[in-house]
Every structure is written in C-alpha cells, then in structure tokens.
C-alpha cells in the first residue's frame, strides 16, 4: 500500500504558488485539471503540463493542483472549498481520500461537482482506476442517502463546456398540465438539441418552455420564468437545481404536480431512475421526500 503522510497533504494547500495552469504546454506530458465554476454549476478542465514522471509523483502533483487556486479566478480548486484532505491511500488501482467533516457542508449539487472534478483529475494517473472518499474514516453518503462507493471518470456527465457544438435530433416524452391544472398529459417532442447540453437538461428546458401549441389541450406545468442552475445525473439519480421561480405556480398547477411534470419527463430517459429537485441548491422543507420516482397516478389523456 502506498500511503501519503498527513504532513505531505497539509503542504498541498500552501505549495505551488506559481499555479497549475501551464503556458505553452508540451502535449507529450499534458494532463487536465478539473475545477469548479464560481457559480458552482459546472466543472471545467484546464490544460496542465506535468513536471513529474513517476505515477506516485504525478498523483502528488495533481493533488497539489486540486488545492491551488487557478489563474482564472472564475473557477475554484476543489480542495480549497472549505474542507481539508486528511489522508490518502493508493492500493490496487484505487485511491482513497479521507476528508474532514466540513465536506458535509457542501450543498448536494456542489458536492457532486467536487467529486467529479477530483475523480476526473486523479484517474488520469497511470494505475489509478477508481477514487473513493471517506469523511473522517466514515463511509460517504450522498444527499439521497445512497452510499458513494468507488468512482470512475465515466460515471460523471461530461459538463466541461469545451466540446465543439454539434446537434442531434431527439424525440422525448414530456408531461404538461391539462386545462384545469390538476393532471398531467404526456406529449412527444422531436427537436434538435446541442450535444454540449446533457439530454437531461434539454428535457428540463423543454418542460419549462411549455407546450408548443401544436397540440390543443396542453398547458404549462412549470413557471416559464424558472431559471436552471444545473442539471446532473449520477448513479441513476438526476439532480435538478432550479431557482426559487419554480415555486411560483402557474395555471393552478400545484408545486407537487409541477415536480412530477419534471420527474415523469426525466425518468423516460433510460439512464434516469429517480429525480431530486433542488431550489438554490437545497431540498425545500415542504417537499414530501428528497427524491422522486415516476408517478402515473396524476397522468390523464387528452379528451377527444
């Protein structure tokens, strides 16, 4: 087992004053360091020219970068977001990080972004396939109460914003309100969307936009002034972070029905089983549960 001392990890926070964003990088030794945006809505990768060559030293250098504030001040280093790394162990392709209890103060959406940035950065090291996180020696559970086990880079949606815009034609099933606002009605929508946007976010955007008007009898189920802060899927749970505009009802549609218009639409996607709705990063106190599953009891059909 390769174990890194606490002294070394404490030094991470004060070293590398010169920063970890390289100029004119040598592509033969180029790595990507992932940071969290100041708005805490996405992660973005920044090219970094690695100085070390041995895997152990590469891992230490990337850990150092994750603790160093980037030159672009609109981004945050994951290890500088209010918690400390207490210990790190590397064995059999797995790196385990132990963090202090301040880690639990991160909002649910921010915590996922921090994990994504850490995992994507560290799994670039030769021999590192998975990353785990414990909190002062205890297992980590996410906002939905699910155990967070070993994580690989491909578990996280690519949301770095650096891809070239391409568009694909997709057909999604969306749920809107009926005329009286007490039931939902399903309708299909076929449209091109930017692959820079996750399909989950596209579905949320389209529900908020409301029915197209091509089908009579469908009405908006969500306040069209609602702003999307972030949408991210992890382990079958889609986390939808909206602003408080979502709580303002329209067309006599209750907040509960508005929730299920999003939930039922999202779980139509093959990779989504449950949905958690957050308002400004928090689960509203008046919500009956933290995560929602499909509910077809509130769905009806158009009257002919």
Protein Blocks (a to p, Z undefined) as FASTA:
>chain_A
ZZddfklmmmmmmgoknopadehiafklcccdddddfklpaccddddddfbfbfklmmmm
mmmmmmpccfblmbccfklnopacfbdcdeehiacddddfklmmpcfklmmmmmmmmmmm
mmmpghiabdcddeehiacddfkopacddddfklpccfehpaccdddddddddddddfko
paccdddddddddfkbcfklmmmmmmmnopehlaghiacfbdfkbccfbdcdeehiacdd
ddfklmpcgehiafklmmmmmmmmmmmpmkbmbdcddeehiacfkbcbfbdcddfklpcc
ddZZ
